[in-house]
Amino acid sequence: MSQPADSSRAVVYALGANLAIAITKYAAAAITGSGSMFAEALHSTADCGNQLLLLLGLKRSRREATLDYPLGFGKETYFWSFMVAIMLFGVGGMFSIHEGWQKLSHPEGIAYPALALGVLGFGLGAESFSLWGALREVNKSRGGGSLWSWFRISRNSELVVIVGEDVAALAGLAVAFVAVLATWLTGDPIFDALGSIAIGALLVVVAGAIAIEVKAMLSGQGVEPSVRAIMLGWLEDQAAIEKVLELLTLHMGADVMVAVKAKMRPQGSLDGLVDEINAIETAFKGRFPQTRWIFFEPDVR
């Protein structure tokens, strides 16, 4: 558990970028009649809605625990992230495919293609800024691994969604740019229609990847394997612990619950044993600050 990432900051970066991009895309789509541009405008609109849902999830996850929810509401972030994946699939992906299919059935040329390319260029710059902001937060916990390996093992659903969206957005903008340029150079609107379909297919694939990762978090993942190994090593290094019998972890959003069963070395008295366990729990939370709850059970087997 390295320095925690600030998910809220990454979401705000993405929301600002996508709002600006969506406005320019809709204006350009209305002027040019480009199906790829309209697909990209829908994509950016879906992304804005997604980021608002993520902010809602972050706010709700920080509510205080209650008797009905004794471990708090941290896992709400996973629910809202899963909703984002559904929106990305439905609003962004399927609608873009539908728009492209309509353009294939009723081909239309693109008016002012230079304007469309300029807007897409602006979008590439804005999305690059959004991805830069997200990667700044990702790098706080990624270590030396690849971005793909981080995506597969991360327990931060908001950053998984934002990075997935930004990568899809950059790829979609590149596809739209090529489609509009090809339509301009050849005069054949089929390239624009195919671009819209390709963008939709891309969004469907990314939405599926995000949904798979967030579903795993919803189902009850523990900490990353590398973090668990560090936790186990730390516990085994404690002088009062003879053997760690069980170590269970569970991510509750940004917080982690830890349960330890260990064979303890003799402490001379029950009070001495309790004091040693309390000291280990305090030190453990200091070493792994995402740990909000720790339950320690001494045992002999």
N, C-alpha and C positions, 0 to 999 in steps of 0.2 A: 504494500500500500504506500505508494509514493505520494508526492504532492497532489492533492485532489484537484481535478479539473473544474472550472467554473462553467457549468452547462448553460446557465442563464445568459452569460455574456456571448457564448457562441450562438444561441438562439436569437438574441437581439441583433447580432451582426447579420444573420441570415434573413431575418424579417425585414430589416431596413433595405438590404440589397434586393430582395425579391419584390418588395412593394414598388421600388423605383423601376425595376425591370418590367413588372407586369403593366404598369401605366404606359410605358413607352411601347411595349409590344402590342397592346390593344390598339393604340393610336396607329401604329404602323400596319397592323393587320387590316384595320378599317380602310386605310388609304390605299394599300397595295393589293388587297384581296388574296394574300398569300395564305394557303392552308397550313404550311409549316409554321408561319409566323403565328397564326391563330392557335395552333397546337401548343406552341411555346408559351403563348399568353395564358392559355388554360393551365399549363404546367406551373407557371409562376403564381397564378391565383391559388391553385391547390397548395403550393408550397407556403404561401402566406397564411392560409387557413391552418395548415399543419403546424406552423410555428406558434400561432396563437393557442392551439391545443396543447402544445408542449409547455408553453408558459403557464397555462391553466393547470396542467398536471404538476408542474414544479411547485406552484403555489399551494395546491391542495395537499401535496405530499408532505408539506411542512407543518401541517396542523398537529396540535398536541394529541398524545395518545388518550384514549378513553377506555372505560371498562369493556366496551364491546370490541375495541381495537387496541389491545394492550401494547402491541408492538408498533403502534402508530400507523401512518398512512403512506409510508414510503413507496410501497408497491403500486400506488396509483400512477406513478410516472410510467410504469410499464403498460398499464391499460391505455393511457392516452397515446403512448408511442405506437401501440398496436393499432389504434384507431387511425393514426397518421398513415400507417402502411396501407390500410384499407382505402383511405381517401386517395393516396397516391396511385393505387391500382385502379380505382373506379373513376374518379374525377380526372386525374391526369392521364393515365394509360389508356383506358378503354375509350374515353371521349376523344383522345387524339387519334386513335385507330379509326374510330367512326368518322371523324372529320376527314381523314385521309381517304377513306373508302368513298365518301361522298364526292370528294374532288376527283377521284378516279372515274366515277360514274358520270360526273358533269365537269369536265376539265375547264378551268378558267386560267387565263394568263395573269401575270403579276404586273401591276402598275407600280411604277417608281421602285424598281428592284434595288437601286443604289441606296434608297432610304431604308429599305428592309435590311440590307447588309450592314448599314451603319448602326441600326438599332441592335442587331445581333452582335455586332462588335462591342457596343456598349454593354450588352448583357454579359458577354464573355469577361469583360473587365470587372463588372460588379460581382459576378459569381465567383471569380477568382479571389476577390477581396473577402467574400463570405467564407470560402473554403480556407483561406489563409487564417481567418479568425478562429475557425473550428479546429484547424490543425495545431494552432498555438496551444489550445486546451488539451487536445489529444496527446501532444508530445510530453505533457506533464506526467502522463501515466504510461505511455507506450513503451518506454525503454528503448532497446535497440532493435526491436522486432519490426517487421514490415507492417504497413498499414492494413493489409488484408488479415494478417494474424491478429492484429489488435481488434479489427472488426469482429472476428470470430470469437474472441475470448472476452471482450469488454463486457462489463456489467453496467455500463452507463448508457441507458437506452436513449437519452436525449442526444448525446453525441453520436451514437450509432445512426440515428435518424438523420441528423444534420449532415454528417459526412456523406451518407448514402445519397441524400437529396442533392447535395452540392456536386458530387461526382456525376450523378445522372444529369443534372442541369448543364454542367459544362459539356458533357458528351452530347446532350440533346441540342445545345446551341451550335456546336460544331456541325452536327448533322444538318440542322436547319440552314446554316450558312452555306454548306456545300450544295444543298438542295435548291436554295434560291439562286445561287450563283450558276448552277447547271441549267436551271430554267431560263435564266437571263441570257446565257451564252447560246443555248440551243433553240430557245423559243418554244420548247416543249413543256407544258405544265405538268406532265406526268412525273417529272422529277420532284416537283413541289409536293404532289400528292404522296409519292413514295416516301418522301422525307417525313411527312406527318405520321405515316404508318410506322416508320422506323423509330421515331421518337416515342410513340405510344408503346411499341414493343419493348423499348429500353426501359420505360417507366414501369411496366408490368414486371420485368425481370428484377429491377432494383426493389420494387415494393415486395416481391416475394422473398428476396434475400433479407430485407429488414424484418419482415414478418416472422421468418424462421428464427432469427436471432432474438427478437423480443419475446416470442413464444417461449423460448428456453428460459428467459428471465422470469416470465410470468409463472412458469411451472415450478420455480423454486431453486434457482442455481445458487451454489455456494460461491466462495471467492475463487479467483483464478487459480489454476493448479500451482503456478509458481509462487503465488502469495501463500497458499496453504502450506507448501513445502517450507517456506520461511517461518511461518507460524509454528509449525511442528518442530523445526530445528530450534527455535527460540525456547519453546517449552521444555524440550529435552535438555537444554543447557542449564535449566534452573536447578540449583543445588538441592532444593527440597523435593524435587520430582525424581523418583526412581525410574518410572516408565510411563509414557503416555499410552493409555489404553484405547482412547477414542478421541477424535477431534472432528466436530461437525460445525459447519458454517452455513449461514443463509443470508443472502443479500436482501435487504428490505429497502430498495431504492438506493440512496447514497449511504445508508447505515448498514451495519453488519451485526448479526447475532452469532455468537460463538458459544459452543458447548464443549466442555473438556471433561473427560474421565481419565483420571491418572492414579497410579500407585505412588503413594507418598512415602518418603523416608520418615522414620520415627522422629517426632518433634518433642517427645517427653510428656506432653499433656494435650488434652483436647483444645484448651485455649491456645496453646502454641501452634497446633495444626491450623486452627481457624485464622490466627494472625498471619501465618505463612501463606495461606490461600488468598487472604485479602491483599497481601503485599504483591503476590503474583498477578492477581487480577488488575490491580492498579498499574503495575509496571507494564502489563500486556496492553492495556488501553493507551498507555503512553507511547509504546512502540508501534502500535497499530491504531492510529487515531480514528479510523472509520468504525471501530468496534464500539457500538453503543450499549450492547448487552453482552455479558459473559456469565455463563453458568458453569460452575466448577464442582465436580463430584469426585471426592476421593474414594478409591475402591482398591480391591486387592487382586482383581482379575478382569 
